[in-house]
Amino acid sequence: MILKFKHSVCFFLLCVLFLSNAISGLETEKSLTVSYATNKPLIYPENQRAQGVYAEVLRAVFEDELGIQLKFENRPWKRAQIDVKMGRADIIVTVPTTERLRYVVPSVLPVYQLQRRLYTYPGHPRLDEILTMRSVQDVIDARLKMAAVIGDGWFKEKLLSRGVDANLVPDPRNSFRLLSDRRTDLVITAPSVYKNVMDTEAIEKDIFDTGVNLESISAHILMGKRSPYISLMPEVDRIISEMRRSGQLEAIYKKYN
């Protein structure tokens, strides 16, 4: 009886040890999750793999240099940000707005520069005025109708919070469709977003690229404060700095531009 009890105890301890090692192994192999919305050529899904500028930069930093595997999850932009905020994902790459800084730690160094450019429709009755705009304040003062993507933190912080009349839509294509139908006056977005939409929508003749860049903004790697990898951010900055110095970042930009 005692021998049987000892065998049972030994078997139980072996099971505990096996499970402990298995769990430890799973924790060691845990990947870092990147949440993103399609924004070609910056980041987009192709052949079941994330491609683009941001995807290559992130793989160079985390997989090549830090040995941490990445898992990319394609989401609507608002959902992508919520996933990081709630700890369901680790990283987004975007502008570190005041609101986002409540739940992320940004890389000190940017990984890309984005222009915020004005788009309207051909023959807009106030086109001459639009072409003279040079600042966000100019746009606010004009009191024109705008369209923007839900979750666009820059638009929310710079314009929506200051009373601009806007249609908020789930996707950049919706913004440009409203512009094409002349149901809004302005869209402000990056040229890369415009190009991506024009590649998929047959509305380019209905959109007027003013060539007016209101601001140049920096996209950073934003690590969620709930991520177990948060302590790596100083190392991330060291790697980005080295990629800039060596020309690796510039080579990635040229590949997609």
CYANA upper distance limits for C-alpha pairs under 8 A (distance plus 0.5 A):
  1 MET  CA      5 PHE  CA      6.77
  2 ILE  CA      6 LYS  CA      6.72
  3 LEU  CA      7 HIS  CA      6.73
  4 LYS  CA      8 SER  CA      6.72
  5 PHE  CA      9 VAL  CA      6.72
  6 LYS  CA     10 CYS  CA      6.65
  7 HIS  CA     11 PHE  CA      6.59
  8 SER  CA     12 PHE  CA      6.62
  9 VAL  CA     13 LEU  CA      6.67
 10 CYS  CA     14 LEU  CA      6.64
 11 PHE  CA     15 CYS  CA      6.74
 12 PHE  CA     16 VAL  CA      6.76
 13 LEU  CA     17 LEU  CA      6.62
 14 LEU  CA     18 PHE  CA      6.59
 15 CYS  CA     19 LEU  CA      6.60
 16 VAL  CA     20 SER  CA      6.49
 17 LEU  CA     21 ASN  CA      6.66
 18 PHE  CA     22 ALA  CA      6.61
 19 LEU  CA     23 ILE  CA      6.55
 20 SER  CA     24 SER  CA      6.55
 21 ASN  CA     25 GLY  CA      6.54
 22 ALA  CA     26 LEU  CA      6.76
 23 ILE  CA     27 GLU  CA      6.70
 24 SER  CA     28 THR  CA      6.69
 25 GLY  CA     29 GLU  CA      6.72
 26 LEU  CA     30 LYS  CA      6.54
 30 LYS  CA     69 GLN  CA      8.33
 31 SER  CA     68 ILE  CA      6.86
 31 SER  CA     69 GLN  CA      5.48
 31 SER  CA     70 LEU  CA      5.95
 31 SER  CA     71 LYS  CA      6.75
 32 LEU  CA     68 ILE  CA      7.34
 32 LEU  CA     69 GLN  CA      6.78
 32 LEU  CA     70 LEU  CA      5.45
 32 LEU  CA     71 LYS  CA      6.54
 32 LEU  CA     89 ALA  CA      8.09
 32 LEU  CA     90 ASP  CA      6.68
 32 LEU  CA     91 ILE  CA      8.39
 32 LEU  CA    229 TYR  CA      8.42
 33 THR  CA     70 LEU  CA      6.29
 33 THR  CA     71 LYS  CA      5.15
 33 THR  CA     72 PHE  CA      6.37
 33 THR  CA     73 GLU  CA      7.68
 33 THR  CA     89 ALA  CA      5.50
 33 THR  CA     90 ASP  CA      5.70
 33 THR  CA     91 ILE  CA      6.94
 34 VAL  CA     70 LEU  CA      7.39
 34 VAL  CA     71 LYS  CA      6.51
 34 VAL  CA     72 PHE  CA      5.27
 34 VAL  CA     73 GLU  CA      6.64
 34 VAL  CA     89 ALA  CA      6.66
 34 VAL  CA     90 ASP  CA      6.48
 34 VAL  CA     91 ILE  CA      5.23
 34 VAL  CA     92 ILE  CA      6.47
 35 SER  CA     72 PHE  CA      6.51
 35 SER  CA     73 GLU  CA      5.40
 35 SER  CA     74 ASN  CA      6.66
 35 SER  CA     75 ARG  CA      7.22
 35 SER  CA     80 ALA  CA      5.55
 35 SER  CA     81 GLN  CA      7.89
 35 SER  CA     83 ASP  CA      7.72
 35 SER  CA     84 VAL  CA      7.82
 35 SER  CA     89 ALA  CA      6.66
 35 SER  CA     90 ASP  CA      8.01
 35 SER  CA     91 ILE  CA      6.66
 35 SER  CA     92 ILE  CA      6.08
 36 TYR  CA     43 ILE  CA      8.00
 36 TYR  CA     72 PHE  CA      7.86
 36 TYR  CA     73 GLU  CA      6.75
 36 TYR  CA     74 ASN  CA      5.65
 36 TYR  CA     75 ARG  CA      6.28
 36 TYR  CA     76 PRO  CA      8.12
 36 TYR  CA     77 TRP  CA      7.14
 36 TYR  CA     80 ALA  CA      6.06
 36 TYR  CA     92 ILE  CA      6.74
 36 TYR  CA     93 VAL  CA      8.16
 37 ALA  CA     43 ILE  CA      8.05
 37 ALA  CA     44 TYR  CA      7.86
 37 ALA  CA     74 ASN  CA      5.98
 37 ALA  CA     75 ARG  CA      5.63
 37 ALA  CA     76 PRO  CA      5.93
 37 ALA  CA     77 TRP  CA      5.49
 37 ALA  CA     80 ALA  CA      7.32
 38 THR  CA     43 ILE  CA      6.38
 38 THR  CA     44 TYR  CA      5.09
 38 THR  CA     45 PRO  CA      7.57
 38 THR  CA     74 ASN  CA      7.39
 38 THR  CA     75 ARG  CA      8.32
 39 ASN  CA     43 ILE  CA      5.81
 39 ASN  CA     44 TYR  CA      6.34
 39 ASN  CA    192 SER  CA      8.04
 39 ASN  CA    193 VAL  CA      6.65
 39 ASN  CA    196 ASN  CA      7.63
 40 LYS  CA     44 TYR  CA      6.02
 40 LYS  CA     52 GLY  CA      7.35
 40 LYS  CA    192 SER  CA      7.21
 40 LYS  CA    193 VAL  CA      7.34
 40 LYS  CA    196 ASN  CA      6.16
 41 PRO  CA     51 GLN  CA      8.49
 41 PRO  CA     52 GLY  CA      5.71
 41 PRO  CA     53 VAL  CA      7.09
 41 PRO  CA    192 SER  CA      7.11
 41 PRO  CA    196 ASN  CA      7.98
 41 PRO  CA    256 TYR  CA      6.70
 41 PRO  CA    257 ASN  CA      8.34
 42 LEU  CA     51 GLN  CA      8.38
 42 LEU  CA     52 GLY  CA      5.27
 42 LEU  CA     53 VAL  CA      5.16
 42 LEU  CA     54 TYR  CA      6.02
 42 LEU  CA     55 ALA  CA      8.15
 42 LEU  CA    192 SER  CA      8.19
 42 LEU  CA    256 TYR  CA      8.49
 43 ILE  CA     50 ALA  CA      7.06
 43 ILE  CA     51 GLN  CA      6.05
 43 ILE  CA     52 GLY  CA      4.90
 43 ILE  CA     53 VAL  CA      6.68
 43 ILE  CA     54 TYR  CA      6.12
 43 ILE  CA     55 ALA  CA      6.43
 44 TYR  CA     50 ALA  CA      6.00
 44 TYR  CA     51 GLN  CA      5.88
 44 TYR  CA     52 GLY  CA      6.74
 44 TYR  CA     74 ASN  CA      8.44
 45 PRO  CA     49 ARG  CA      5.96
 45 PRO  CA     50 ALA  CA      4.96
 45 PRO  CA     51 GLN  CA      6.45
 45 PRO  CA     74 ASN  CA      7.97
 46 GLU  CA     50 ALA  CA      6.71
 46 GLU  CA     51 GLN  CA      6.94
 49 ARG  CA     72 PHE  CA      8.43
 50 ALA  CA     55 ALA  CA      6.61
 50 ALA  CA     72 PHE  CA      7.00
 51 GLN  CA     55 ALA  CA      5.95
 51 GLN  CA     56 GLU  CA      7.42
 52 GLY  CA     56 GLU  CA      6.72
 52 GLY  CA    256 TYR  CA      7.38
 53 VAL  CA     57 VAL  CA      6.72
 53 VAL  CA    252 ILE  CA      6.78
 53 VAL  CA    253 TYR  CA      6.92
 53 VAL  CA    256 TYR  CA      7.21
 54 TYR  CA     58 LEU  CA      6.55
 54 TYR  CA     93 VAL  CA      7.64
 54 TYR  CA    111 VAL  CA      8.35
 55 ALA  CA     59 ARG  CA      6.67
 56 GLU  CA     60 ALA  CA      6.60
 56 GLU  CA    252 ILE  CA      7.75
 57 VAL  CA     61 VAL  CA      6.75
 57 VAL  CA    111 VAL  CA      8.16
 57 VAL  CA    249 LEU  CA      7.82
 57 VAL  CA    252 ILE  CA      8.11
 58 LEU  CA     62 PHE  CA      6.42
 58 LEU  CA     63 GLU  CA      8.16
 59 ARG  CA     63 GLU  CA      5.47
 59 ARG  CA     64 ASP  CA      6.84
 59 ARG  CA     70 LEU  CA      7.65
 60 ALA  CA     64 ASP  CA      5.43
 60 ALA  CA     65 GLU  CA      6.91
 61 VAL  CA     65 GLU  CA      5.84
 61 VAL  CA     66 LEU  CA      7.04
 61 VAL  CA    236 VAL  CA      7.15
 61 VAL  CA    239 ILE  CA      6.85
 61 VAL  CA    240 ILE  CA      7.75
 62 PHE  CA     66 LEU  CA      5.29
 62 PHE  CA     67 GLY  CA      6.54
 62 PHE  CA     68 ILE  CA      5.78
 62 PHE  CA     69 GLN  CA      7.46
 62 PHE  CA     70 LEU  CA      7.86
 62 PHE  CA    236 VAL  CA      8.45
 63 GLU  CA     67 GLY  CA      5.04
 63 GLU  CA     68 ILE  CA      5.33
 63 GLU  CA     69 GLN  CA      5.86
 63 GLU  CA     70 LEU  CA      7.45
 64 ASP  CA     68 ILE  CA      8.48
 65 GLU  CA    239 ILE  CA      8.13
 74 ASN  CA     80 ALA  CA      8.15
 75 ARG  CA     79 ARG  CA      6.53
 75 ARG  CA     80 ALA  CA      5.84
 76 PRO  CA     80 ALA  CA      6.64
 76 PRO  CA    170 PRO  CA      7.88
 76 PRO  CA    171 ASP  CA      8.32
 77 TRP  CA     81 GLN  CA      6.99
 77 TRP  CA    150 ILE  CA      7.94
 77 TRP  CA    151 GLY  CA      6.55
 77 TRP  CA    152 ASP  CA      8.43
 78 LYS  CA     82 ILE  CA      6.85
 78 LYS  CA    150 ILE  CA      6.81
 78 LYS  CA    151 GLY  CA      5.07
 78 LYS  CA    152 ASP  CA      8.44
 79 ARG  CA     83 ASP  CA      6.60
 80 ALA  CA     84 VAL  CA      7.25
 80 ALA  CA     92 ILE  CA      7.89
 81 GLN  CA     85 LYS  CA      6.73
 81 GLN  CA     92 ILE  CA      7.45
 81 GLN  CA    151 GLY  CA      8.34
 82 ILE  CA     86 MET  CA      6.52
 83 ASP  CA     87 GLY  CA      6.59
 83 ASP  CA     88 ARG  CA      5.33
 83 ASP  CA     89 ALA  CA      5.79
 84 VAL  CA     88 ARG  CA      6.32
 84 VAL  CA     89 ALA  CA      5.11
 84 VAL  CA     90 ASP  CA      6.02
 84 VAL  CA     91 ILE  CA      6.79
 84 VAL  CA     92 ILE  CA      7.67
 84 VAL  CA    103 TYR  CA      8.34
 84 VAL  CA    104 VAL  CA      8.40
 84 VAL  CA    223 MET  CA      8.29
 84 VAL  CA    224 GLY  CA      5.89
 84 VAL  CA    226 ARG  CA      8.47
 85 LYS  CA     89 ALA  CA      8.47
 85 LYS  CA    103 TYR  CA      6.01
 85 LYS  CA    104 VAL  CA      7.88
 85 LYS  CA    224 GLY  CA      6.73
 85 LYS  CA    225 LYS  CA      8.24
 85 LYS  CA    226 ARG  CA      8.13
 86 MET  CA    226 ARG  CA      7.96
 87 GLY  CA    224 GLY  CA      7.24
 87 GLY  CA    225 LYS  CA      8.33
 87 GLY  CA    226 ARG  CA      5.69
 87 GLY  CA    227 SER  CA      6.76
 89 ALA  CA    224 GLY  CA      8.06
 89 ALA  CA    227 SER  CA      8.07
 90 ASP  CA    223 MET  CA      6.19
 90 ASP  CA    224 GLY  CA      5.77
 90 ASP  CA    226 ARG  CA      8.17
 90 ASP  CA    227 SER  CA      5.82
 90 ASP  CA    229 TYR  CA      8.31
 91 ILE  CA    221 ILE  CA      7.40
 91 ILE  CA    222 LEU  CA      6.07
 91 ILE  CA    223 MET  CA      5.22
 91 ILE  CA    224 GLY  CA      6.60
 92 ILE  CA    221 ILE  CA      6.84
 92 ILE  CA    222 LEU  CA      5.89
 92 ILE  CA    223 MET  CA      7.39
 93 VAL  CA    219 ALA  CA      6.76
 93 VAL  CA    220 HIS  CA      6.05
 93 VAL  CA    221 ILE  CA      5.15
 93 VAL  CA    222 LEU  CA      6.25
 94 THR  CA    218 SER  CA      8.14
 94 THR  CA    219 ALA  CA      4.95
 94 THR  CA    220 HIS  CA      6.00
 94 THR  CA    221 ILE  CA      7.30
 94 THR  CA    222 LEU  CA      7.62
 95 VAL  CA    153 GLY  CA      8.24
 95 VAL  CA    154 TRP  CA      7.85
 95 VAL  CA    217 ILE  CA      7.59
 95 VAL  CA    218 SER  CA      6.40
 95 VAL  CA    219 ALA  CA      5.13
 95 VAL  CA    220 HIS  CA      6.55
 96 PRO  CA    100 ARG  CA      6.42
 96 PRO  CA    101 LEU  CA      6.61
 96 PRO  CA    106 PRO  CA      7.08
 96 PRO  CA    219 ALA  CA      7.88
 96 PRO  CA    220 HIS  CA      7.35
 96 PRO  CA    222 LEU  CA      7.72
 97 THR  CA    101 LEU  CA      6.69
 97 THR  CA    153 GLY  CA      6.88
 97 THR  CA    154 TRP  CA      7.21
 97 THR  CA    157 GLU  CA      7.97
 98 THR  CA    102 ARG  CA      7.51
 98 THR  CA    157 GLU  CA      8.40
 99 GLU  CA    103 TYR  CA      8.39
 99 GLU  CA    153 GLY  CA      8.14
100 ARG  CA    104 VAL  CA      6.61
100 ARG  CA    153 GLY  CA      8.37
101 LEU  CA    105 VAL  CA      6.94
101 LEU  CA    106 PRO  CA      8.07
103 TYR  CA    224 GLY  CA      6.35
103 TYR  CA    225 LYS  CA      6.03
103 TYR  CA    226 ARG  CA      8.39
104 VAL  CA    222 LEU  CA      6.16
104 VAL  CA    223 MET  CA      5.67
104 VAL  CA    224 GLY  CA      4.71
104 VAL  CA    225 LYS  CA      5.55
105 VAL  CA    222 LEU  CA      6.11
105 VAL  CA    223 MET  CA      5.71
105 VAL  CA    224 GLY  CA      6.84
105 VAL  CA    225 LYS  CA      6.84
105 VAL  CA    230 ILE  CA      8.12
105 VAL  CA    233 MET  CA      8.35
106 PRO  CA    220 HIS  CA      6.68
106 PRO  CA    221 ILE  CA      6.23
106 PRO  CA    222 LEU  CA      4.84
106 PRO  CA    223 MET  CA      6.69
106 PRO  CA    233 MET  CA      8.34
107 SER  CA    220 HIS  CA      6.25
107 SER  CA    221 ILE  CA      5.84
107 SER  CA    222 LEU  CA      6.86
107 SER  CA    223 MET  CA      8.47
107 SER  CA    233 MET  CA      6.88
107 SER  CA    234 PRO  CA      8.28
107 SER  CA    236 VAL  CA      7.59
107 SER  CA    237 ASP  CA      6.45
108 VAL  CA    220 HIS  CA      8.13
108 VAL  CA    237 ASP  CA      6.89
109 LEU  CA    220 HIS  CA      7.26
109 LEU  CA    237 ASP  CA      6.74
109 LEU  CA    240 ILE  CA      7.52
109 LEU  CA    241 SER  CA      7.87
110 PRO  CA    218 SER  CA      6.18
110 PRO  CA    219 ALA  CA      5.99
110 PRO  CA    220 HIS  CA      4.97
110 PRO  CA    221 ILE  CA      7.81
111 VAL  CA    218 SER  CA      7.92
111 VAL  CA    219 ALA  CA      6.39
111 VAL  CA    220 HIS  CA      5.99
111 VAL  CA    221 ILE  CA      7.68
111 VAL  CA    240 ILE  CA      7.94
111 VAL  CA    249 LEU  CA      8.29
112 TYR  CA    218 SER  CA      6.42
112 TYR  CA    219 ALA  CA      5.69
112 TYR  CA    220 HIS  CA      7.67
113 GLN  CA    216 SER  CA      7.03
113 GLN  CA    217 ILE  CA      6.23
113 GLN  CA    218 SER  CA      5.16
113 GLN  CA    219 ALA  CA      6.62
114 LEU  CA    190 ALA  CA      6.66
114 LEU  CA    216 SER  CA      6.05
114 LEU  CA    217 ILE  CA      5.64
114 LEU  CA    218 SER  CA      6.57
114 LEU  CA    219 ALA  CA      7.56
115 GLN  CA    189 THR  CA      7.95
115 GLN  CA    190 ALA  CA      5.74
115 GLN  CA    191 PRO  CA      7.48
115 GLN  CA    213 ASN  CA      6.61
115 GLN  CA    214 LEU  CA      7.91
115 GLN  CA    215 GLU  CA      6.38
115 GLN  CA    216 SER  CA      5.03
115 GLN  CA    217 ILE  CA      6.75
116 ARG  CA    188 ILE  CA      6.41
116 ARG  CA    189 THR  CA      5.47
116 ARG  CA    190 ALA  CA      5.53
116 ARG  CA    191 PRO  CA      8.13
116 ARG  CA    213 ASN  CA      6.00
116 ARG  CA    214 LEU  CA      6.07
116 ARG  CA    215 GLU  CA      5.83
116 ARG  CA    216 SER  CA      6.82
116 ARG  CA    217 ILE  CA      7.98
117 ARG  CA    188 ILE  CA      5.84
117 ARG  CA    189 THR  CA      5.95
117 ARG  CA    190 ALA  CA      6.38
117 ARG  CA    191 PRO  CA      7.21
117 ARG  CA    210 THR  CA      8.20
117 ARG  CA    211 GLY  CA      7.21
117 ARG  CA    212 VAL  CA      6.04
117 ARG  CA    213 ASN  CA      4.77
117 ARG  CA    214 LEU  CA      6.44
117 ARG  CA    215 GLU  CA      8.14
118 LEU  CA    186 LEU  CA      7.24
118 LEU  CA    187 VAL  CA      6.54
118 LEU  CA    188 ILE  CA      5.29
118 LEU  CA    189 THR  CA      7.45
118 LEU  CA    209 ASP  CA      7.33
118 LEU  CA    210 THR  CA      6.39
118 LEU  CA    211 GLY  CA      7.43
118 LEU  CA    212 VAL  CA      6.10
118 LEU  CA    213 ASN  CA      7.01
118 LEU  CA    214 LEU  CA      7.84
119 TYR  CA    186 LEU  CA      6.15
119 TYR  CA    187 VAL  CA      5.64
119 TYR  CA    188 ILE  CA      6.70
119 TYR  CA    189 THR  CA      8.45
119 TYR  CA    207 ILE  CA      7.45
119 TYR  CA    208 PHE  CA      6.25
119 TYR  CA    209 ASP  CA      5.44
119 TYR  CA    210 THR  CA      6.25
120 THR  CA    124 HIS  CA      7.68
120 THR  CA    179 LEU  CA      7.04
120 THR  CA    185 ASP  CA      6.30
120 THR  CA    186 LEU  CA      5.35
120 THR  CA    187 VAL  CA      6.98
120 THR  CA    207 ILE  CA      6.57
120 THR  CA    208 PHE  CA      5.69
120 THR  CA    209 ASP  CA      7.26
120 THR  CA    210 THR  CA      7.71
121 TYR  CA    179 LEU  CA      6.76
121 TYR  CA    180 SER  CA      7.07
121 TYR  CA    182 ARG  CA      7.49
121 TYR  CA    185 ASP  CA      7.82
121 TYR  CA    186 LEU  CA      8.50
121 TYR  CA    206 ASP  CA      6.40
121 TYR  CA    207 ILE  CA      5.13
121 TYR  CA    208 PHE  CA      5.30
122 PRO  CA    206 ASP  CA      6.95
122 PRO  CA    207 ILE  CA      6.76
122 PRO  CA    208 PHE  CA      5.73
123 GLY  CA    127 LEU  CA      7.25
124 HIS  CA    185 ASP  CA      8.29
126 ARG  CA    130 ILE  CA      6.80
127 LEU  CA    131 LEU  CA      6.68
128 ASP  CA    132 THR  CA      7.25
129 GLU  CA    133 MET  CA      7.37
131 LEU  CA    210 THR  CA      6.93
131 LEU  CA    212 VAL  CA      7.38
133 MET  CA    138 ASP  CA      6.04
133 MET  CA    139 VAL  CA      7.30
133 MET  CA    212 VAL  CA      7.87
133 MET  CA    214 LEU  CA      8.31
134 ARG  CA    138 ASP  CA      7.06
134 ARG  CA    212 VAL  CA      7.60
134 ARG  CA    213 ASN  CA      7.80
134 ARG  CA    214 LEU  CA      6.05
135 SER  CA    139 VAL  CA      7.29
135 SER  CA    214 LEU  CA      5.66
135 SER  CA    215 GLU  CA      7.87
136 VAL  CA    140 ILE  CA      6.87
136 VAL  CA    158 LYS  CA      7.74
136 VAL  CA    159 LEU  CA      7.96
136 VAL  CA    214 LEU  CA      7.00
137 GLN  CA    141 ASP  CA      6.57
138 ASP  CA    142 ALA  CA      6.77
139 VAL  CA    143 ARG  CA      7.43
139 VAL  CA    144 LEU  CA      7.97
140 ILE  CA    144 LEU  CA      8.25
140 ILE  CA    159 LEU  CA      7.48
140 ILE  CA    162 ARG  CA      8.21
140 ILE  CA    163 GLY  CA      8.48
140 ILE  CA    164 VAL  CA      6.80
143 ARG  CA    164 VAL  CA      7.26
143 ARG  CA    165 ASP  CA      7.86
144 LEU  CA    164 VAL  CA      8.18
144 LEU  CA    165 ASP  CA      7.51
144 LEU  CA    185 ASP  CA      6.58
144 LEU  CA    186 LEU  CA      7.74
145 LYS  CA    164 VAL  CA      7.96
145 LYS  CA    165 ASP  CA      5.77
145 LYS  CA    166 ALA  CA      6.25
145 LYS  CA    167 ASN  CA      8.37
145 LYS  CA    184 THR  CA      5.76
145 LYS  CA    185 ASP  CA      5.65
145 LYS  CA    186 LEU  CA      7.02
146 MET  CA    164 VAL  CA      8.09
146 MET  CA    165 ASP  CA      6.75
146 MET  CA    166 ALA  CA      5.05
146 MET  CA    167 ASN  CA      6.77
146 MET  CA    184 THR  CA      6.02
146 MET  CA    185 ASP  CA      6.16
146 MET  CA    186 LEU  CA      5.30
146 MET  CA    187 VAL  CA      6.37
147 ALA  CA    166 ALA  CA      5.73
147 ALA  CA    167 ASN  CA      5.16
147 ALA  CA    168 LEU  CA      6.43
147 ALA  CA    169 VAL  CA      7.69
147 ALA  CA    175 SER  CA      5.75
147 ALA  CA    178 LEU  CA      7.95
147 ALA  CA    179 LEU  CA      8.47
147 ALA  CA    184 THR  CA      7.02
147 ALA  CA    185 ASP  CA      8.48
147 ALA  CA    186 LEU  CA      7.11
147 ALA  CA    187 VAL  CA      6.02
148 ALA  CA    152 ASP  CA      7.55
148 ALA  CA    155 PHE  CA      7.70
148 ALA  CA    166 ALA  CA      7.49
148 ALA  CA    167 ASN  CA      6.91
148 ALA  CA    168 LEU  CA      5.65
148 ALA  CA    169 VAL  CA      6.65
148 ALA  CA    172 PRO  CA      7.74
148 ALA  CA    175 SER  CA      6.49
148 ALA  CA    187 VAL  CA      7.11
148 ALA  CA    188 ILE  CA      7.94
149 VAL  CA    168 LEU  CA      6.02
149 VAL  CA    169 VAL  CA      5.40
149 VAL  CA    170 PRO  CA      6.02
149 VAL  CA    171 ASP  CA      6.17
149 VAL  CA    172 PRO  CA      6.48
149 VAL  CA    175 SER  CA      7.61
150 ILE  CA    168 LEU  CA      5.90
150 ILE  CA    169 VAL  CA      6.10
150 ILE  CA    170 PRO  CA      6.01
150 ILE  CA    171 ASP  CA      8.13
151 GLY  CA    156 LYS  CA      8.33
152 ASP  CA    156 LYS  CA      6.76
153 GLY  CA    157 GLU  CA      6.51
154 TRP  CA    158 LYS  CA      6.37
154 TRP  CA    159 LEU  CA      8.49
155 PHE  CA    159 LEU  CA      5.85
155 PHE  CA    160 LEU  CA      6.72
156 LYS  CA    160 LEU  CA      5.10
156 LYS  CA    161 SER  CA      6.31
157 GLU  CA    161 SER  CA      6.20
158 LYS  CA    162 ARG  CA      7.50
159 LEU  CA    163 GLY  CA      7.26
159 LEU  CA    164 VAL  CA      6.15
160 LEU  CA    164 VAL  CA      5.65
160 LEU  CA    165 ASP  CA      7.89
160 LEU  CA    166 ALA  CA      7.76
169 VAL  CA    174 ASN  CA      6.63
169 VAL  CA    175 SER  CA      7.06
170 PRO  CA    174 ASN  CA      7.61
171 ASP  CA    175 SER  CA      7.49
172 PRO  CA    176 PHE  CA      7.03
172 PRO  CA    193 VAL  CA      7.85
172 PRO  CA    197 VAL  CA      7.62
173 ARG  CA    177 ARG  CA      6.58
173 ARG  CA    197 VAL  CA      6.31
173 ARG  CA    201 GLU  CA      8.10
174 ASN  CA    178 LEU  CA      6.74
175 SER  CA    179 LEU  CA      6.96
175 SER  CA    187 VAL  CA      7.25
176 PHE  CA    180 SER  CA      6.45
176 PHE  CA    187 VAL  CA      7.70
176 PHE  CA    197 VAL  CA      8.34
176 PHE  CA    207 ILE  CA      8.07
177 ARG  CA    181 ASP  CA      6.60
177 ARG  CA    203 ILE  CA      8.13
178 LEU  CA    182 ARG  CA      6.61
178 LEU  CA    183 ARG  CA      5.64
178 LEU  CA    184 THR  CA      6.30
179 LEU  CA    183 ARG  CA      6.44
179 LEU  CA    184 THR  CA      5.75
179 LEU  CA    185 ASP  CA      6.94
179 LEU  CA    186 LEU  CA      7.49
179 LEU  CA    187 VAL  CA      7.91
179 LEU  CA    206 ASP  CA      8.28
179 LEU  CA    207 ILE  CA      7.47
180 SER  CA    203 ILE  CA      7.05
180 SER  CA    206 ASP  CA      5.52
180 SER  CA    207 ILE  CA      6.54
189 THR  CA    193 VAL  CA      7.13
189 THR  CA    194 TYR  CA      7.65
190 ALA  CA    194 TYR  CA      7.06
191 PRO  CA    195 LYS  CA      6.61
192 SER  CA    196 ASN  CA      6.65
193 VAL  CA    197 VAL  CA      6.76
194 TYR  CA    198 MET  CA      6.67
195 LYS  CA    199 ASP  CA      6.66
196 ASN  CA    200 THR  CA      7.25
197 VAL  CA    201 GLU  CA      6.35
198 MET  CA    202 ALA  CA      7.15
198 MET  CA    203 ILE  CA      7.26
198 MET  CA    204 GLU  CA      6.29
203 ILE  CA    207 ILE  CA      7.32
204 GLU  CA    208 PHE  CA      8.47
223 MET  CA    227 SER  CA      7.47
223 MET  CA    229 TYR  CA      8.48
223 MET  CA    230 ILE  CA      6.86
223 MET  CA    233 MET  CA      8.24
224 GLY  CA    230 ILE  CA      7.64
225 LYS  CA    230 ILE  CA      6.90
226 ARG  CA    230 ILE  CA      8.11
229 TYR  CA    233 MET  CA      8.41
232 LEU  CA    236 VAL  CA      6.70
233 MET  CA    237 ASP  CA      6.81
234 PRO  CA    238 ARG  CA      6.89
235 GLU  CA    239 ILE  CA      6.80
236 VAL  CA    240 ILE  CA      6.74
237 ASP  CA    241 SER  CA      6.57
238 ARG  CA    242 GLU  CA      6.83
239 ILE  CA    243 MET  CA      6.66
240 ILE  CA    244 ARG  CA      6.71
241 SER  CA    245 ARG  CA      6.71
242 GLU  CA    246 SER  CA      6.53
243 MET  CA    247 GLY  CA      6.59
243 MET  CA    248 GLN  CA      5.43
243 MET  CA    249 LEU  CA      6.02
244 ARG  CA    248 GLN  CA      6.72
244 ARG  CA    249 LEU  CA      5.95
244 ARG  CA    250 GLU  CA      7.66
247 GLY  CA    251 ALA  CA      6.75
248 GLN  CA    252 ILE  CA      6.94
249 LEU  CA    253 TYR  CA      6.91
250 GLU  CA    254 LYS  CA      6.75
251 ALA  CA    255 LYS  CA      6.76
252 ILE  CA    256 TYR  CA      7.27
253 TYR  CA    257 ASN  CA      6.53
